[in-house]
Amino acid sequence: MAFLAGFIMTVMFSSQTVAHIGHFGEYAPAKMFDVRVFDVECALSNETCASQETTHFIEYFSADWCEPCALVSQELDSLNRTDTTIIQHHPSPADMHFFPDSNIRLYETYGFWGVPDVVLNGEGLLVGPSQSNELESTIDNFSREWTGFLELNMTNGLIEWQADDGHVVHVWITKNRPHEYTSLDQPLVVTEHAFANVTNEVFNYTNETNETEMSYHIYNSSLNISTLLDENVTSIVVTLETPGRIPLTRASSLSSQGYDFVDDGPNDFITEEPDDGGKPDLAIAVFGLLLAAITPAFIMYIQTARKRTTPDNESE
């Protein structure tokens, strides 16, 4: 019986843990090295455009049917910082502005289950509307020096780069999308995504006597996004990353109440905080099934014990 009880507790704990971490064990830890942006007006011209640096990069995961997301959107709108680049992902299939690559970003790159989520500089995480209230005071705690791109330019939609780190270049293109229920403008919704693996070339540095003093790697390649560009584009953001799961640090100790699972869709607003992003109902269901399975065996055990006790009493 002690073994069965221990087994039940193990299953309950495991189900909640898996729900929290998602598929973490299936991916190697990854990292975001660099973030650059292109001026849209320049990108739509025939000029050669040099990329621009940004201090902070925010990826906001939202859904129009998600009630708490409206509060987070207000926080982001009021941020009003010229040193911050924001893009808005819509990963929910129940959302009118659903974008499949944002769904992959949610589940596979970061391992989330719901919205709203705010990722700070590829390192910090704010979950739910209450934590997002700390956005202004928290973002600078995740300041970092972006490095990786040595050059990043675009001409007529052809992006070319040189980098000294990273393995994959992602291009995120946003457009304005009206909110499904309020008709408010959402100018930074991700609508297009392109990516390319970088190529690796080894360069040898030689001195005047033709002796090799050092070797170093330069990653360079190109990606044509001309078919993705039109007058409706609001931002073009390029990230340099390694593939896999990017681990994040919780940026707040506040409750994540108001966290909606992306598959729930409209009218399924969760008012109580899930257990660390997991689904507690799953653990309860598993416990109920296991309890139903062991109950007959437990009854048989009691009956057998009584039968064994009765002859002993008669012999006395």
Secondary structure, 3 states (H helix, E strand, C coil): CHHHHHHHHHHHHHHHHHHHHCCHHHCCECCEEEEEEECHHHHCCCCEEECEECCEEEEEECCCCCHHHHHHHHHHHCCCCCCEEEEEECCCCCCCCCCHHHHHHHHHHHCCCEECEEEECCCEEEEHHHHHCCHHHHHHHHCCCCCCEEEEEEECCEEEEEECCCCEEEEEEEEEEECCCCCCEEEEEEEEEEEEECEEEEEEEECCCCCEEEEEEEEEEEEECHHHCCCCEEEEEEEEECCCECCCEECCCCCCCCCEECCCCCCCCCCCCCCCCCCHHHHHHHHHHHHHHHHHHHHHHHHHHHHHHHHHHHHC
